[in-house]
Amino acid sequence: MSTPAKTRAFLGMPVILLGGYLAIVFCMTGDGIEQAFLSKYLVTIGFSGRDASLVFTVYGGMAALASWVSGVLADVISPKKVMLFGIAWWLIFHALFLHYGLAQHSLSRTLIFYGLRGLAYPLFFYAFFVWVVEATPGNRLASAIGWVWAMFTIGYGIVGSYLPSFTIGRIGFMGTLWMSMIWIFIGGLIVLFATREPAQAVVSRGAAEKLREMSKGLTLIFQNRNIALALIIRIICNLSLFGFPVIMPLYYTSREIGFTTTQWLQIWGTFFLIQPFTNVMWGVIGDRIGWMRQMRWVGFVGCGAASLGFYFFPAWFPHNFFIAFLAAIFFALTITSFVPMGAIFPMIEPNHKGAAISVQNLGGGLSNFFGPAIATLLLPAYGFKGIVIVYGALYFIAAVMTLWIKVDQPRHTSLPEYVAMSKGGSAAH
């Protein structure tokens, strides 16, 4: 994988990938429409709270598998082809999940088809992640990745949360879930017709070399201590992000807290509302003050406190919108400071960037698995409170672990130089 010596950028976003960034908004909107209400709906149609957690856990396990292979697949096949395959896979198995799983209230078929659908989103999202790394110089990498997460947030978080709060009352839960296919389809059209891979993104390799590169995505974990530690903190950094959609719809709409499903969706949407700005902001700041320093204090320490606050603030002030919104904003400000996480892996292992990104993606997928898994294991015995305390404790442990991770971050860029590069230049790195 090669990095262009010169890439036009707008505040760190590679302009050549503008169509891909837009496609991520549509694809992640379709993928995220159900994330804030599906657990509540599963309980409504007769599943238990633990059943609902199990559905998300199986989904996360499949997403973890796809996340691991997506980076290397994009590296050896091409990001665009992997994205298009993931979009087609999503459409097929989402339809099967709705028709044979939810519509027939079948837990077994819901687990099978929703789980298989979980293979899809890492293919189109993390393949694009590789594309961004290919097109971005190292000294702007966190900024470019910040834009990736900003687009993710606009789709998965903002539109994906607020849209159902309006459509559920008009077309119902199932109608809203079927509607999500339209967004994915449009995203696929954008990828197909509005993106173009640079020549260096398509690598011609023999079968043996492809297999070696794919296996490298696993062996790096055992060969490079910094990669192994970075994988652990990568798993921890999004535990709340993936665990809260399982438990918080049930908690916030409980009799003790007193919000309706629509109100909960608006609170969860507020959590995402400021993230497009903070994702870009933390990307730029991280490039200048240091990636690990930012993630240690604002990320792990801050997000540990914010995760606890997201549970305890509404417990102390039930049915208080203002307090709930403050908790959501605090959570958003801290969790978005993990933007540089995607930049540290290729910097730790610059000679095997595709494999290193696959490890990073594996961490994201395992976070998607362990967030709901922790909820599934702890909910019967310890309830919502116990789950959130475990999340918070793991964040604080990860903050300490960052002290042992060594990353050679490219030199920080001064503001005048950064603005000049954003207008079309690129400093040597």
Secondary structure, DSSP 8 states (H G I E B T S, - for coil): ----S---EETTEEGGGHHHHHHHHHHHHHHHTTTTTHHHHHHHTT--HHHHHHHHHHHHHHHHHHHHHHHHHHHHT-HHHHHHHHHHHHHHHHHHIIIIIITTT-HHHHHHHHHHHTTHHHHHHHHHHHHHHHHS-GGGHHHHHHHHHHHHIIIIIIIHHHHHHHHHHHHHHHHHHHHHHHHHHHHHHHHHHH----GGGS----HHHHHHHHHHHHHHHHH-HHHHHHHHHHHHHTHHHHHHHHHHHHHHTSTTT---HHHHHHHHHHHHHTHHHHHHHHHHHHHHH-HHHHIIIIIIIHHHHHHHHHHHHHHHSTT-HHHHHHHHHHHHHHHGGGTTHHHHHHHHSGGGHHHHHHHHHHHHHHHHHHHHHHHHHHHHHHHHHHHHHHHHHHHHHHHHHGGG----------HHHHHHHHTT-----
